[in-house]
Amino acid sequence: MFTFGVIVKQILSLCPEDPEAIKILECYKTFMKGLTSLPLIFPGSPYSKAIKARHQILDILRGMRQRENRMREKEEKEKKDFLDMLLADENLAEENVLSLMLDLLLGGYETTAMLIAIAVKYLSENPEMLNELKLTRFRPAGRFSRL
């Protein structure tokens, strides 16, 4: 709960007690329960609930885009949080901003062990992606590029 409070404060300027933050947390918990469930789409299944919860989170985040208009009206030069910085960048599409926000919430709430377990689960279910990942060579940037 502490890390979730910190992440919503830093990226969305919400206090953990704010109605939006409470709704995001409820939807997020539902989303995480369905993320590792069987992908069966029928009413009441955990996977179906997860899809619905994800859409609700994205709707809340879309509603927060109204800040973009307020920012322009007030001509605020100082950015308050990460969402404000993303909204100021006109090159980013709404889908990319929303996806990044959801990813940051995921990284800020779940433990590293849980995220690794999810990655291993999905890579083991998709051997083509695993092979592609094995073939990809990561090249360090900057001063380590010669190593």
C-alpha positions as CSV (number, residue, x, y, z in Angstrom):
1,M,0.0,0.0,0.0
2,F,2.9,2.3,0.8
3,T,4.5,1.9,-2.6
4,F,1.2,2.3,-4.4
5,G,0.6,5.6,-2.5
6,V,4.0,6.8,-3.5
7,I,3.6,5.9,-7.1
8,V,0.2,7.6,-7.5
9,K,1.5,10.7,-5.8
10,Q,4.5,10.9,-8.1
11,I,3.0,10.0,-11.4
12,L,-0.6,11.3,-11.0
13,S,-0.4,13.8,-8.0
14,L,-3.1,11.8,-6.2
15,C,-3.2,11.1,-2.5
16,P,-4.0,7.5,-1.5
17,E,-7.3,8.7,0.0
18,D,-8.5,10.4,-3.2
19,P,-11.5,8.7,-4.8
20,E,-9.6,8.2,-8.1
21,A,-6.7,6.5,-6.3
22,I,-9.0,4.2,-4.3
23,K,-10.9,3.2,-7.5
24,I,-7.6,2.7,-9.4
25,L,-6.4,0.4,-6.5
26,E,-9.6,-1.6,-6.5
27,C,-9.5,-2.1,-10.3
28,Y,-5.8,-2.8,-10.2
29,K,-6.3,-5.7,-7.7
30,T,-9.0,-7.2,-9.9
31,F,-6.7,-6.7,-12.9
32,M,-3.8,-8.6,-11.2
33,K,-6.0,-11.5,-10.1
34,G,-7.2,-12.0,-13.7
35,L,-3.8,-11.5,-15.3
36,T,-2.5,-14.9,-14.3
37,S,-5.8,-16.7,-14.7
38,L,-7.0,-18.8,-17.6
39,P,-7.8,-16.6,-20.5
40,L,-11.5,-17.5,-20.7
41,I,-13.8,-14.7,-21.7
42,F,-17.2,-15.3,-20.2
43,P,-19.1,-13.2,-17.7
44,G,-17.8,-13.5,-14.2
45,S,-14.5,-15.2,-15.0
46,P,-11.4,-13.6,-13.5
47,Y,-10.0,-12.9,-16.9
48,S,-13.1,-11.1,-18.0
49,K,-13.2,-9.1,-14.8
50,A,-9.5,-8.2,-15.4
51,I,-10.2,-6.9,-18.9
52,K,-13.1,-4.8,-17.5
53,A,-10.9,-3.5,-14.7
54,R,-8.2,-2.5,-17.1
55,H,-10.7,-0.5,-19.1
56,Q,-11.9,1.2,-16.0
57,I,-8.3,2.2,-15.0
58,L,-7.7,3.6,-18.5
59,D,-11.0,5.5,-18.3
60,I,-9.9,7.1,-15.0
61,L,-6.5,8.0,-16.6
62,R,-8.3,9.4,-19.7
63,G,-10.4,11.6,-17.3
64,M,-7.2,12.9,-15.9
65,R,-6.1,14.2,-19.3
66,Q,-8.4,17.1,-18.6
67,R,-5.5,18.5,-16.8
68,E,-3.9,19.1,-20.2
69,N,-6.5,21.7,-20.9
70,R,-6.1,23.3,-17.5
71,M,-2.3,23.4,-17.9
72,R,-2.7,25.2,-21.2
73,E,-5.2,27.7,-19.8
74,K,-3.1,28.6,-16.8
75,E,0.1,28.4,-18.9
76,E,1.9,26.5,-16.2
77,K,5.6,26.2,-16.9
78,E,6.4,24.0,-13.9
79,K,5.4,20.4,-14.2
80,K,4.0,18.8,-11.0
81,D,4.2,15.1,-11.8
82,F,5.1,12.6,-14.5
83,L,1.7,12.7,-16.2
84,D,2.0,16.5,-16.6
85,M,5.4,16.0,-18.3
86,L,3.9,13.4,-20.7
87,L,0.9,15.5,-21.5
88,A,3.2,18.4,-22.4
89,D,4.9,16.3,-25.0
90,E,2.8,16.6,-28.1
91,N,4.6,13.8,-29.9
92,L,3.2,11.1,-27.6
93,A,-0.1,9.5,-28.5
94,E,-2.8,9.0,-25.9
95,E,-2.4,5.2,-26.1
96,N,1.3,5.5,-25.3
97,V,0.7,7.7,-22.3
98,L,-2.0,5.5,-20.9
99,S,0.0,2.3,-21.5
100,L,3.0,3.9,-19.7
101,M,0.9,5.0,-16.8
102,L,-0.5,1.5,-16.4
103,D,3.0,0.0,-16.6
104,L,4.3,2.3,-13.9
105,L,1.4,1.4,-11.6
106,L,2.2,-2.2,-12.2
107,G,5.9,-1.7,-11.4
108,G,5.1,0.5,-8.4
109,Y,2.7,-1.9,-6.8
110,E,3.9,-5.4,-7.5
111,T,7.1,-7.0,-6.2
112,T,9.9,-7.8,-8.4
113,A,9.4,-11.5,-7.7
114,M,5.8,-11.3,-8.9
115,L,6.7,-9.5,-12.1
116,I,9.5,-12.0,-12.8
117,A,7.0,-14.9,-12.2
118,I,4.5,-13.3,-14.7
119,A,7.3,-12.9,-17.3
120,V,8.4,-16.5,-16.9
121,K,4.8,-17.7,-17.1
122,Y,4.1,-15.9,-20.3
123,L,7.5,-16.7,-21.9
124,S,7.0,-20.4,-21.1
125,E,3.6,-20.3,-22.8
126,N,5.0,-18.6,-25.9
127,P,8.2,-20.3,-27.1
128,E,8.4,-18.1,-30.2
129,M,8.8,-15.0,-28.0
130,L,11.2,-16.8,-25.8
131,N,13.4,-17.7,-28.8
132,E,13.2,-14.1,-30.1
133,L,14.3,-12.9,-26.7
134,K,17.2,-15.3,-26.7
135,L,18.3,-14.1,-30.1
136,T,18.1,-10.5,-29.2
137,R,21.5,-9.1,-28.2
138,F,21.4,-6.2,-25.8
139,R,24.1,-3.6,-26.5
140,P,25.1,-1.4,-23.6
141,A,25.1,2.3,-24.3
142,G,27.6,5.0,-23.5
143,R,30.9,4.2,-22.0
144,F,30.2,0.4,-21.8
145,S,29.6,0.1,-25.5
146,R,33.2,-1.1,-26.1
147,L,33.0,-3.9,-23.7
